[in-house]
Amino acid sequence: MVTVKTTSVGTKTRTGAYLYVQGSSPIDDTDSYAYYAGPVSAPAVGKCVQWGGGTNNQWWYSGWSHCS
């Protein structure tokens, strides 16, 4: 998954993509990016995931979803 910026595009700001597969450690890519963060990916067959991301002070995270 990736987080694509819609504000401050072309300017490096704190931007991140987050993925958490149930039973594993969270994976994230957060740094100063001009256009997008990520991709982050992980195998998740038969497991629930949380995912999210954001930029600057606007971040969003899902609840557990995509459970098989």
C-alpha positions as a LaTeX table, in Angstrom:
\begin{tabular}{lrrr}
\hline
Residue & $x$ (\AA) & $y$ (\AA) & $z$ (\AA) \\
\hline
Met1 & 0.00 & 0.00 & 0.00 \\
Val2 & 1.06 & 3.60 & $-0.47$ \\
Thr3 & 0.01 & 7.00 & 0.82 \\
Val4 & $-0.24$ & 9.52 & $-2.02$ \\
Lys5 & $-0.11$ & 13.18 & $-1.05$ \\
Thr6 & $-2.88$ & 15.56 & $-2.14$ \\
Thr7 & $-1.54$ & 18.63 & $-0.30$ \\
Ser8 & 1.99 & 20.04 & $-0.23$ \\
Val9 & 2.71 & 17.92 & $-3.33$ \\
Gly10 & 6.31 & 18.41 & $-4.42$ \\
Thr11 & 7.34 & 19.66 & $-0.97$ \\
Lys12 & 8.99 & 17.24 & 1.44 \\
Thr13 & 6.78 & 16.80 & 4.51 \\
Arg14 & 6.39 & 13.97 & 7.00 \\
Thr15 & 4.42 & 11.30 & 5.13 \\
Gly16 & 3.82 & 7.68 & 6.00 \\
Ala17 & 2.21 & 4.40 & 4.99 \\
Tyr18 & 1.38 & 1.78 & 7.66 \\
Leu19 & 0.47 & $-1.92$ & 7.53 \\
Tyr20 & $-0.09$ & $-4.25$ & 10.49 \\
Val21 & $-0.78$ & $-7.94$ & 9.86 \\
Gln22 & $-2.34$ & $-9.68$ & 12.86 \\
Gly23 & 0.34 & $-11.63$ & 14.73 \\
Ser24 & 3.25 & $-9.75$ & 13.12 \\
Ser25 & 5.10 & $-6.52$ & 13.81 \\
Pro26 & 3.74 & $-3.37$ & 12.14 \\
Ile27 & 5.46 & $-2.25$ & 8.93 \\
Asp28 & 5.70 & 1.42 & 8.07 \\
Asp29 & 7.49 & 3.80 & 5.76 \\
Thr30 & 7.51 & 7.25 & 7.33 \\
Asp31 & 9.93 & 10.01 & 6.35 \\
Ser32 & 10.02 & 13.38 & 4.57 \\
Tyr33 & 8.58 & 12.72 & 1.11 \\
Ala34 & 7.50 & 15.05 & $-1.69$ \\
Tyr35 & 4.93 & 12.80 & $-3.41$ \\
Tyr36 & 4.16 & 9.53 & $-1.60$ \\
Ala37 & 5.24 & 7.06 & 1.10 \\
Gly38 & 5.56 & 3.32 & 0.56 \\
Pro39 & 4.97 & 0.88 & $-0.81$ \\
Val40 & 4.66 & $-1.38$ & 2.21 \\
Ser41 & 3.46 & $-4.96$ & 1.80 \\
Ala42 & 3.35 & $-8.24$ & 3.71 \\
Pro43 & 1.78 & $-11.68$ & 3.27 \\
Ala44 & $-1.57$ & $-11.81$ & 5.09 \\
Val45 & $-3.43$ & $-14.92$ & 3.90 \\
Gly46 & $-6.00$ & $-15.89$ & 6.50 \\
Lys47 & $-5.17$ & $-12.93$ & 8.78 \\
Cys48 & $-6.73$ & $-9.58$ & 9.60 \\
Val49 & $-4.89$ & $-6.36$ & 8.79 \\
Gln50 & $-4.87$ & $-2.74$ & 9.92 \\
Trp51 & $-3.65$ & $-0.16$ & 7.46 \\
Gly52 & $-3.36$ & 3.59 & 7.20 \\
Gly53 & $-1.14$ & 6.55 & 6.66 \\
Gly54 & $-1.09$ & 10.28 & 6.30 \\
Thr55 & 0.93 & 13.41 & 6.07 \\
Asn56 & 1.85 & 16.22 & 8.46 \\
Asn57 & $-0.75$ & 16.18 & 11.25 \\
Gln58 & $-3.49$ & 14.31 & 9.39 \\
Trp59 & $-3.23$ & 10.54 & 9.88 \\
Trp60 & $-5.82$ & 7.78 & 9.56 \\
Tyr61 & $-5.74$ & 4.12 & 10.61 \\
Ser62 & $-8.32$ & 1.42 & 9.89 \\
Gly63 & $-9.71$ & $-1.01$ & 12.39 \\
Trp64 & $-9.03$ & $-4.70$ & 11.84 \\
Ser65 & $-10.33$ & $-5.56$ & 8.37 \\
His66 & $-10.01$ & $-7.90$ & 5.39 \\
Cys67 & $-10.24$ & $-10.89$ & 7.74 \\
Ser68 & $-10.45$ & $-14.21$ & 5.92 \\
\hline
\end{tabular}
